C-alpha cells in the first residue's frame, strides 16, 4: 500500500503538467487542510465513479452522434435486433445473451410512460430502471410484473402528481436522467425474428401524450461536456460536478456532498481542475490515487470465493447500498448496470480453481458441471468470455462469446451425464467444438450469469455466497 507522502509526491508530477493558476482555488480560510482534502478526494472518487461511468455511457449512446456507439435521442426506445459483440466498446462486461432495447430518459419536463406487450411466459424479459446514481429503482418483466401487457409511469425526482388511470405502477428515478434497459431472451439465432416482434411492442411516450393533453413547457438545452476514457481520468471531478446537478442529494448522501462542496465540487460549483493551484491539484490527485487503489483491492476481494469464482450480491436500489459507496463502486467497476440478485446473479473470475490467473496464451482449461447440477434458474444461464484487461468481448473465429443453456441441445454431454466446456484460445478439435468457449491469447475474465435464479429451499445460488448450489471450478488441462 502506498503511503500518503509518496502519493503526494507522485501527484506533484501530475500537477506540474497542468496550469498552476489559482483564480478558482479555494479560499484558504475555508478550505480543508492537505491531508483532509486528499481524504475527501479519495472518498469522492469512490462515491462518484458510478455516476461518471454512467455519464460516459450516456454521452456515447445518446449525445455524441459520432461516438461509434450512438443509439438514438432521449425518450426514444432503440431496439438492437442483435446481441453485443467485440465491436461494442462503451460498456465493460456487456451481456451477449439478450438483445437489448434501450431507453434513455430525460425526466426534467414530465414523466414518461413505458408500455410492454403481452409476452410468451416461456420467454424471459426484463426492463431494469437504473438512475444516474446506478441505483436499480424498479423492474418490469417476467419476474417482477409477469408476462401480461401493461403501462408503467417513470417519474423524475421532482415530479408530483396523481397516478393516472390505466397506469399499473409508478417508478421514481433518483435523478433527472435515467436508463430503462430492456433485456429480451433470444433462444437461438433463428429466434431473432420473434425477438423483433416482441421489441416492436415496447413503447415509450410522455405522460401528456398518454393522457392526450398539451405538453408542459420544455426544458432548456444542456451543454453536455465531452468525455472519453482519458478525459474521465484527468477531469474526473469536473464530470462528477456536472452529474451532481441532476441528482438531488438523498438523506444518506448529505455528508459526502458537504465534504465535496468543501473542496469546490457540487451543484453550482463549476469545478475546473485546470484552474486550481498546484497545491490543490496535489491534494486531489493524491486522494484519487488512494481511491483507485482501494477500489482495485475491493474488486479483487468482492463477495465470497467459491471454487475460484467471486460470488457477491449484484446491483440494487439506494436502500440496498445504504451509503456504502465502496460497494456501489465495486459493482459498477465489475460490470455497470448489474441486475439485483433476485433478477440475476453474476459470479465472476480471473482465476482457476487453484487460484492461479487465467491466461489463454499459457494454458487450456475446462469447467465441468456434474450430472443434474447445471445452474438452477427460472429463466436461463450463461458463461461469457472477456478480455481480462479490457473486460470487453473478444473477436474469435466462430463468433461465439458465450455458452448458455439454450445451446444445451446442440452440446455434447459426457458418458455420466456431466457437461464439460472447453476454455482455450485455439479450437479443441471438431469433435469438441460444440462445447468450445473461445478465450483470448492472454488474460481471461469470465462471468457466469444466472437469470432469475431459483430461490431456497430449492437448490439455489441465493442468498449470494451462501447458497446450496456452487459454481464448479475452472481446471487447467
Steps between C-alpha positions, in 0.01 A plus 500: 500500500635846408554754777329836476844668482599297194164562339530872556845494339360302208208738463739794486635368171145480364414847622815651351369416154190714557450874508593617848253783529300568813213722385254230605707361786309459821515779754779413743283593796224256402675212330603179680867420556719294270432158652131568556451616140675187374271285716194675357630448146560133574145455629369716215652280234345188652166675547495659157647230276165331418348837407791597277501156336127530437544847349770366265265228373211745465725742308602231252150358458274805475707819475807448282371394159857438384597270786459181300272376781213748446154346541246782475353804679351524847148360561511276195532122522782363286475127431811298428397197297833337578716408796809693605835407339865601525411812298302641795748683720311758708378268776748271678392139552200520262232232497490311169202279597205728449444753223473837667248774459610829653301797612698791641256720688502877539250546783550873558181620331258214577481125566523238228251212460667169411268237347574132449303243297379160614798264469511120489569389861769265367702800378680687776512877479572783738504878501752624754457862608837644599561864592811714470617380842493146351223404742253243366181670613250266336424208271244407239514146363456126539605486864382838625167562325426188297447449128181703450487829312511818706568874520748627761591856594862608560532836676793721592598598854304827499171389345185511708168381366229238532533157342318525164225250411635193324846518657590175676787641704700821551881483518703789639848573364748660738647709217363707214670282240446127517528177306237238425690193385289231330634144482310255276601136495627357172464122481728450198605693185186391315291657779605857420188575291283412800710728721446782250123455535526526878722808476253666264244486782714704740377861506593825675319834498479814715223499759327789321479296179371197693226717654441683169569833670717797401867452578651707783757769429824353374838511666800688374794345315795364696868534409602140559879487546696269274629189675721206408713257701797737518293804591307300761827448686655844463175698552317257726370754751379734226272223372384416849431870555288503184308182585413608854280787380252244363510279810331650810676390816334215683515489883795261507695726261489822699835449675698401191342784301596752771857371502523526122361852512781595741753431223293670233298212353121499476199666336580859415872463575615481136808301591797539261815300578713708262427815697616361833825590671784250498432423866133427434586275207741314723234431759240376254743287297632332816151428627388361164801268486416365844138453395604308188722267703229438757245425228731263311562306820129492584408364155751217546350412840133555415263234627597147593753278321330178391716268291684801358183695419413819685135478602350825621177695504450690178322833456226652710314814597605780734384308809700195391830690489403717800783747455774237463658676203782248460251219442318703236830584328608135502180397321543775239865410445431126476207549259295818493119460476504167684160365599375446853591155634136384475502588129845366415818383668847557356779282640823617334857381491852572380644187666487125465395270783858506635497878524732551203423779247315383190709555186406368157854548366643258755235243582188314393214459746176312557196548721278199566147506639420170674183312398184688594702789646467766232439852632151506663294772331140581411613663173845408361875511572817578307880513529652796314864552404675840517841647442655505849649847447205686346203289619367516143387214277771348281517442128520128422475274193152361577340824626415332830517717808323272745354161577140511627223263592302541174806348328483179705311289240790550257775431754656164585468353847743255656409136552397563860269789401738776605573798273855617425575837341841547335656840572799570276632728227523242220230254399494180708422306181190448289362234734506741795431830330130497598622539862777752426504844663772694313747682727737789431872441454563668833328580831145364535199642682182292516149562628241233580153653471194344664179673387214487748680255730290249687449575867536275806397244606573382145864467399605863467791739478297725732566650744815629327806314619300270729281305260483123480608501132860594426669562163763235417863608472692556179771236454829530313545229236 
